[in-house]
Amino acid sequence: MKDSERLQSLLAAHYPCITLTTHEEDDALEMVLNVAIELSMPAVMWSQSRGVRDAILRDAPPVPDSEHPAAALYHLEQTAGGPRLIILLDMAAHLMRDERTIRHWRDLVRQCARDGSTVLMIDHQADRPEVVRAMSVTFEFSLPDEAELDQILKSTLRQRNEERPLRVTLGKRDVDTILRNLKGLTRRQARQIILDAVCDDNCLDLRDVNRMLAGKRRLLQSSGLLEYIESPVDLEEIGGLSRLKRWLNQRQGAMTREAAAFGIPAPRGVLMLGVQGAGKSLAAKAVATAWRMPLMRMDVGALYDRYVGESERRLRDTLRQAQSMAPIVLWIDEIEKAFASAASRSTDGGLSQRMFGTLLTWMQERGGSAPPPRNTDDDAPPPAPEAGVFVIATANDIEALPPELLRKGRFDEIFFVDLPNLDARAQIFAIHLKRRGRNPAKFDIAALAQASEGFSGAEIEQAVIAALHDAFSAKGELTTAQIVETLANSPPISVTMAERIDALRAWAHGRCVSAD
């Protein structure tokens, strides 16, 4: 259902209090007031800056001396007289620190339960007293879908054209591309991105698509929760991982209409376990590259907040944003660091367990279920696949992972990324030499691969870079001997952490599929 329909259902059920947490107050208010008007429901609004006033008639004078939250709540309780919508802006912070205010809030909510009214609290943070959580229902304000983004695009361009003549040279396919790029943004952010694209030349054409995508990346990264990650344009830029590449090639079309018609469910994701620096991050980029999908990295450290309930809200918002941007690859790096305490008795009051439960529920519900029955009518179009978020979770410490995450069905496959073998090391050397302007044919790649036994891909790259520094300082050209010498002078992780790597390999044997 749309947000307006869900809100109407809650109002029809006479919930005495609804809480809505969002930074997009203007858009939320517009939706709420439209619902009140459609239902012919009287609505009043309170804010500390303007007091109590009529929410529909914006020019109506405020109630005198109603700016204080306790005074406002007392006034609203005393003037009860039938079903109405009471909108409170930024009330949660006052309830957290003033016992008198929360007492008046409880009296008002109790009165609403008697006369069929509803208190709707719109706040920018999710921290609320326990009694408020117990007596209210949470309303999630969704992100706009493509149809609504299309309306936002048209209305924003129309408004801009009224200010200054605007030239638009876009075909339907170009418009579809723009709408896809706007997915995952709020209504306010989408409007701003559109205005940014036309502000210089008063023109919107296909050249603005990259500019809009860059603006979207800036907005997403400013939130600190989702980060756009550049991935290689070709799988040939990634050495090794032959089995993973083959697995990806087999599932490249798994999110198409034809795959859904064939009976194939949309892929869920993969869990990458392995040695630190062995290439798990490259594996995540390999998926995005192979499937030509954007790669978004979730910053799990930024999810945690000191306010009660705020961390869970951030996680839900991030997952909802990722879902609205689908199809994408969502990379959760070092997942054990985010949810490690969910596997043991934690000292965070159960926060990690709740966060982990939210993630598992989302992974279970978002996709991977059985597709609809195959259509035997040759004239009917195949069913549309569910827009997918393919999750790649990477981990270094298997013992820190909650066992529920490893259960079959959470992921399509669990891959073990070991240190690169001889062939993979040769590929990695060739890639890094070529990337730095050297012709791999002029080096003894076989000797380099032999000399780097036990080295990770990251260590091989650093060896090439260190040898380049040596050659540059000696005012000479890079040679195979210099790289071999650099390798000999730098012990790899397989030596410094031999016991830990052996234990990880022993655990992975028979439990995981080798990525190479």
Buried (B, 14 or more C-beta within 10 A) or exposed (E): EEBEEBBBEBBEEEBBBBBBBBBBBEBBBEBBBEBBEEBEBBBBBBBBEEBBBBBBEEEEEBBEEBBBBBBBBBBBBEEBEEBBBBBBBBBBBBBBEBEBBBBBBBBBBEBBBEEEBBBBBBBEBBBBBEEBBEBBEBBEBBBBEEEBBBEBBEEBBEEBBEEEEBEBEBEEEBBEBBBBBBBBBBBBBBBBBBEBBBEEEBEBBEEBBEBBBBBBBEBBBEBEBBBBBEBBEEBEBBBBBBBBBEBBEEBEEBBBEEBBBEEBBBBBBBBBBBBBBBBBBBBBBBBBBBBEBBBBBBBBEBBBBEEBBBBBBBBBBBBBBBBBBBBBBBBBBBBBBBBBBBBEEBEEEEBBBBBBBBBBEBBEEBBBEEBEEEEEEEEEEBBEBBBBBBBBBBBBBBEBBBEEBBEEEBBBBBBBBBBBBEEBBBBBBBBBBEEEEBEBEEBBBEBBBEBBBBBBBBBBBBBBEBBBEBBEEEEEEBBBEBBBBBBEEEEBBBEEBEEBBEEBBEBBEEEBEBBB
